[in-house]
Amino acid sequence: MIENSRFPLGSRAVARVGYGAMQLTGPGVFGPPADRPEAIRVLRTAVELGVDHIDTAQYYGPVVVNELIREALTPIRDEIAIVSKVAVRRGSAGEILPYDEPGELRAGIEDNLRTIGVDHLAAVNLRMPDPTAAPDTRFDDQVAAMIEARDDGLIGGIGLSNVSAAQLERALELTPIVCVQNSFSLVNRESLDVLELTAERGIAFVPYCPLGWPRSDRDRILAHPTVQRIARERGATPAQVALAWLLELGPHVLLIPGTRSVDHLEENLGSATVSLDDSDRAELTELQLAAV
């Protein structure tokens, strides 16, 4: 059980279960939500329940999620760590396009500040398109743009998203990194080496899609007999067990599960109160859930 435990995210220590706001859009993370009042209620309830780490991005919608955060939470309290990401934009039909030249990264950070209505973000992640690519001079230039934004006071810390261990190691040669956001779940453990490296260096590891993606992966996790049995034994839901397993991978793991409903929000936050024993952890770790 990690209830009330915290871990540094840059200069702030945040609760280990936060909220990922990506789902507060239309289908495909594009366009407005079907129920705007409910989206506002989810954000306000999250903060009322103690969430102080909210993940967003300018290209969610685009702009939609940032404007919802602004409407729901203004004035945004200093203790709420809002983390965004840059290097991607959305086309008119929703296509994902690169926006990752150094000047575009700076513009992306400024766009986030403007649409959320703040003058400072706790951290911003540089989202890499290809974690298999070797870090090169272009990568160095991108990190340099992030360093400049931090030194100019726009962001509190620099994060990375969708990166390899080699990319993280190169970035660390250039500047401190406060968080890494990679896909990781019971069904996807490809970033295990990055998880281990962040633990060694005291960097927050923030798994995105912590319950699996696409939907078939999520269903594979939640319907697995072992997950369901442990959930029954612990008085929890299968989703809470899957999230609790992630939390117990290390004290540096910060979760940002997303949802469109208050009920699911409360369920996700409840994962912090689930206690797994050594047998539970071993069984879950040994599960073979990857799609064949």
C-alpha positions in Angstrom: 0.0 0.0 0.0 1.4 3.4 -1.0 -1.4 5.6 0.2 -0.1 9.1 1.1 3.4 8.3 -0.3 5.0 10.9 -2.5 7.9 11.3 -4.9 9.7 14.3 -6.3 8.6 15.6 -9.7 11.2 18.3 -10.2 11.1 20.7 -7.3 7.8 19.3 -6.0 6.9 16.1 -4.2 3.6 14.8 -5.6 1.1 12.0 -4.7 2.1 8.8 -6.5 -1.3 8.5 -8.2 -2.2 11.5 -10.4 -4.5 12.0 -13.3 -4.0 11.8 -17.1 -6.4 14.1 -18.8 -6.0 12.8 -22.4 -9.4 11.0 -22.4 -11.2 14.3 -21.8 -11.7 14.7 -25.6 -13.7 13.2 -28.4 -12.9 9.9 -30.1 -9.3 9.5 -31.1 -8.2 12.2 -28.7 -9.7 14.7 -31.2 -12.4 17.2 -30.8 -14.5 18.2 -27.7 -15.8 15.7 -25.1 -19.3 14.4 -25.5 -20.1 15.6 -22.0 -18.3 18.8 -21.2 -19.9 19.3 -17.7 -18.8 15.8 -16.7 -15.2 16.5 -17.9 -15.2 19.6 -15.7 -16.5 17.6 -12.8 -13.8 14.9 -13.2 -11.1 17.5 -13.1 -12.5 19.3 -10.0 -13.2 16.0 -8.2 -9.6 14.8 -8.9 -8.2 17.9 -7.2 -10.7 17.6 -4.3 -9.6 14.0 -3.8 -5.9 15.1 -3.5 -4.6 14.8 -7.0 -1.7 17.2 -7.4 -0.2 15.9 -10.6 -2.1 16.4 -13.9 -0.8 15.3 -17.3 -1.9 17.1 -20.4 -0.8 18.2 -23.9 -1.6 21.0 -26.3 -2.3 18.5 -29.0 -5.0 16.7 -27.0 -8.0 17.9 -28.9 -6.0 19.9 -29.9 -6.3 22.6 -27.2 -9.4 21.0 -25.8 -7.9 19.5 -22.6 -5.8 22.5 -21.7 -8.9 24.7 -22.0 -10.9 22.3 -19.8 -8.2 22.4 -17.2 -8.2 26.2 -17.3 -12.0 26.4 -17.0 -12.2 23.8 -14.2 -9.3 24.8 -12.0 -8.6 28.5 -12.4 -7.1 29.9 -10.3 -4.7 26.9 -10.5 -3.0 26.4 -7.1 0.8 26.4 -7.0 0.9 23.0 -5.4 -0.7 21.4 -8.4 2.0 20.1 -10.8 0.8 20.3 -14.4 3.0 18.4 -16.8 2.7 18.7 -20.6 4.6 17.5 -23.6 5.8 18.9 -26.8 7.1 17.9 -30.3 3.8 16.9 -31.8 0.8 18.8 -33.3 -2.5 17.7 -34.8 -3.5 18.2 -38.4 -7.0 19.4 -39.5 -8.2 15.8 -39.8 -6.6 14.8 -36.5 -3.5 13.4 -37.9 -0.4 13.4 -35.7 2.4 15.6 -37.2 5.9 16.5 -35.9 6.4 19.8 -34.3 9.9 19.3 -33.0 12.3 21.8 -34.4 13.9 23.8 -31.5 11.9 26.9 -32.2 8.7 24.8 -32.5 9.4 23.2 -29.1 9.6 26.7 -27.5 6.4 27.7 -29.3 4.7 24.5 -28.1 5.6 25.3 -24.5 4.3 28.8 -24.8 1.1 27.6 -26.4 0.6 25.3 -23.4 1.1 28.2 -21.0 -1.3 30.4 -22.9 -4.1 27.9 -23.2 -3.9 26.6 -19.6 -3.6 30.2 -18.3 -0.4 29.8 -16.3 3.0 31.3 -16.5 4.9 28.2 -15.4 4.6 24.4 -15.8 6.0 21.9 -13.3 7.6 20.0 -16.2 7.3 19.4 -19.9 8.2 16.2 -21.7 10.1 16.1 -25.0 8.2 13.4 -26.8 10.4 11.4 -29.2 8.9 9.8 -32.3 11.3 6.8 -32.3 12.8 5.3 -29.2 15.0 3.1 -31.4 16.8 6.1 -32.9 20.3 6.8 -31.7 20.6 10.2 -30.1 22.3 12.6 -32.5 23.1 16.3 -32.8 19.4 17.0 -33.6 18.5 15.4 -30.3 21.1 17.6 -28.6 19.6 20.7 -30.2 16.1 19.7 -29.0 17.3 19.2 -25.4 19.1 22.5 -25.6 15.7 24.2 -26.5 14.2 22.6 -23.4 17.1 23.7 -21.3 16.6 27.3 -22.5 12.9 27.2 -21.6 13.7 25.9 -18.2 16.4 28.5 -17.6 13.9 31.2 -18.7 11.5 30.1 -16.0 8.8 28.7 -18.3 9.1 25.1 -16.9 10.3 23.7 -13.7 12.0 20.6 -15.1 12.7 18.7 -18.3 11.1 15.4 -19.0 11.3 12.9 -21.8 8.6 10.7 -23.3 8.8 7.6 -25.5 12.5 7.3 -25.1 15.1 4.5 -25.0 17.7 4.1 -22.3 20.4 5.4 -24.7 18.4 8.6 -25.3 17.9 9.1 -21.6 21.6 8.6 -20.9 22.5 11.1 -23.5 20.0 13.7 -22.2 21.5 13.2 -18.7 24.9 14.1 -20.0 23.4 17.4 -21.0 21.0 18.3 -18.2 19.1 16.9 -15.2 15.9 15.1 -16.2 13.0 15.1 -13.8 10.7 12.5 -15.3 10.3 9.9 -18.1 7.0 9.0 -19.5 7.0 5.7 -21.4 4.3 3.1 -22.1 4.4 0.4 -19.4 1.9 -2.0 -18.0 1.3 -5.7 -17.2 0.9 -6.2 -21.0 3.8 -4.0 -22.2 7.2 -4.1 -20.4 9.4 -3.1 -23.3 10.8 -0.1 -21.3 12.0 -2.2 -18.3 15.6 -1.0 -18.9 14.4 2.6 -18.8 12.4 1.9 -15.6 15.5 0.5 -14.0 17.7 3.4 -15.2 15.3 5.9 -13.8 15.3 4.1 -10.4 19.1 4.2 -10.3 19.1 7.9 -11.1 16.2 9.0 -8.8 14.0 10.1 -11.7 10.2 9.8 -11.7 9.0 7.1 -14.1 5.5 7.8 -15.3 4.0 4.9 -17.3 1.4 6.0 -19.8 -1.4 3.6 -20.8 -0.9 1.9 -17.4 -3.9 -0.4 -18.0 -2.8 -1.3 -21.5 -3.5 0.0 -25.0 -5.4 -0.6 -27.3 -8.6 -1.7 -25.7 -7.8 -5.4 -26.5 -4.7 -5.1 -24.3 -6.7 -3.6 -21.4 -9.3 -6.3 -21.7 -6.6 -9.0 -21.6 -5.3 -7.5 -18.3 -8.6 -7.0 -16.6 -10.1 -10.4 -17.7 -7.0 -12.5 -16.8 -8.0 -15.1 -14.1 -4.9 -14.3 -12.0 -5.7 -10.6 -11.9 -9.3 -11.3 -11.1 -8.5 -13.8 -8.3 -6.0 -11.4 -6.6 -8.6 -8.6 -6.9 -11.2 -10.7 -5.1 -8.7 -11.7 -2.4 -7.6 -8.1 -1.8 -11.1 -6.6 -1.9 -10.1 -4.6 -5.0 -11.0 -4.4 -8.7 -8.8 -5.9 -11.4 -7.9 -2.3 -12.5 -6.7 -1.4 -9.0 -4.6 -4.6 -8.9 -2.9 -3.8 -12.2 -2.2 -0.2 -11.1 -1.0 -1.4 -7.6 1.5 -3.7 -9.3 3.0 -0.7 -11.1 3.2 1.3 -8.0 5.1 -1.5 -6.3 7.8 -1.6 -9.0 9.5 1.2 -7.2 8.9 4.3 -5.1 9.8 6.5 -8.2 6.8 5.2 -10.2 4.1 7.9 -10.6 0.7 6.9 -12.2 -1.5 9.1 -14.4 -4.4 6.8 -15.2 -7.1 8.6 -17.3 -10.8 8.4 -17.3 -13.9 10.4 -18.4 -16.0 9.5 -15.3 -15.9 10.3 -11.6 -16.6 6.7 -10.7 -13.5 5.4 -12.6 -11.5 8.3 -11.2 -12.3 7.2 -7.7 -11.5 3.6 -8.6 -8.1 4.5 -10.0 -7.2 6.6 -7.0 -8.1 3.6 -4.8 -5.2 1.7 -6.2 -3.0 3.5 -3.7 -4.8 1.6 -0.9 -4.3 -1.9 -2.3 -1.8 -4.1 -0.6 -0.1 -6.8 -2.6 2.0 -9.5 -0.9 5.1 -11.1 -2.3 3.1 -13.9 -3.8 0.8 -11.5 -5.6 3.7 -9.5 -7.0 5.5 -12.6 -8.2 2.4 -14.0 -9.9 1.6 -10.7 -11.6 5.2 -10.2 -12.7 5.3 -13.7 -14.2 2.1 -13.2 -16.3 2.6 -13.6 -20.0 0.0 -11.1 -21.4 1.6 -9.8 -24.6 -0.5 -10.4 -27.7 0.6 -13.4 -29.7 
